[in-house]
Amino acid sequence: MRLAIVASRFNAEVVDLMLERAVARAKELGLQVAAVVRVPGAFEIPPAVQQLLQRSDVDGAVALGAVITGETKHDEVIMAAAVQALMDVGLATGKPVGLGITGPRMTDEQAMARVDAAARAVDAAKTMHDLLRGL
């Protein structure tokens, strides 16, 4: 499987670790990382995933980000929009998208404790890729 990884730059101290874990997990599973793309924030992940999934050398994608709580409900809005858009992209392309965006309503400490969501997102993308190929 050829995997694309899209990771936000926002909350880089968390997402950089997530990216390292995702790449390491892909390598453990014998997957080829066809592309790694960094975008400004979680809101910008879906369009990049969509473009990558249209490439013939990409079989699936992983979305990485950390949506941390601020003073408003902005984190909830961003998370809901990003997740829905990623589901739409996956359905439209017929290719799996592993969700490795953590949040909302997370503190910095909670976000750091959830960096392993990146490896689980790689696992999910591979599992769904294999499942969809067999249907």
N, C-alpha and C positions, 0 to 999 in steps of 0.2 A: 504494500500500500504506500502511495505517495501522499504525504500529509503537508498541508500548509498551516502555519501557526500565525495568528494575528493577535498581537498583544498591545495593550494601551501603554502609553508613556506616563499617564497620570498615576499617581501613587507608585512611582517607579521602585521605591524601596521594597515594595511587596511584589509587584509584577515582575521585576527582574528575576527574583527568586523563582516565581512561578514559571517563567520562561525556561530557566535552567532545568527545573524539574520536568517540564514537558519534553524538552529535547532529550534529556536523559532517559525518560520513559520510552519515547519513540525508539531510541537506539536499543534499549533493552528488548523491545518487541520486534526488532528487525525492520522497522519502518524507515522509509526514506523521507527526510524532511526536504520537501521540494522548495519551500519558501518560508522565510520568517519576515513578517512585516510589522513594523511598529506604527501605531496611529496615536493621535493626541489623547483620546479618552475612550471609555466604553461605548459612548454614543456613536463613535466613528468606526467601530469594529465591523458591524454588518455590511456596509458597502464594500469594504476591503475583502471580507470573506466572500461576498457575492462575485466580485471580479476574479478572485483566485479560483473559485469553484467552476468558473466557466472555462478554465484552462484544461487542456487535455492531459497535462502532466500532473494534475492534482485530483486525487480520488476522494479526499475529505479534508476537513479543516478543524482546527481547535481555536476557540476564542478565549483569550485570557485577559482578565482585568480584576480590579478590586474597587468596588463601589462602597466607599466609606461614608458614614453618616456625618452630616454637617449640621448647620443651624436650621435648615429648612427640610422639606421632604423631597428635595431635588434628587437624592439618592434613590428613592423609591420610583420616581418618574423615569429616571435614566435606566434603571434596572429593568423595569417593565417594558420599556420601549426597545431596549437592546435585545432582550430575550425573545420578544415577539418577532422582531425583525430577523433574528437568526433562525427561528423556526420557519418563517416564511421563505428564507433563502434556501434552507435545506429541502423544504418541500418543492420549491420551484426547480431546483437543480437535480433533485434526486440523489444528492450526495450528502453524507452525514456531517454534522457539525457537533463537535464535542463542546459542551458548555463548561468553561472554566472561568467564568466571571463570578466572583463571590460578592455577596451583599444582597440586599441593602441592610440597613440598620446595623452596621458593623463598626466597632471601634478599630483603631490602628492595631491594637493588640490582637483582637479577634481576626483581623485580616491576616496578620502574620501567622497565626495559628492555623489558617486555612490554605496555606500555599500548596498543600498536597492535592487540592482540587484540580490543579493543572495536570497531574499524572492521571487522575481519574478521568479527566476530559479526553486525554489521549486514549485511554482504555475504552471509553464509550464510543469514540469515533471509529476505532478499529473494530469493535464488536458490531456496531451498526453497519459498517462497510461490509464485513463478512456476511452478516445476516441479509442485507439487501441484495448482495450478489447471488445469494441462494434462493431468493424468492422468485 
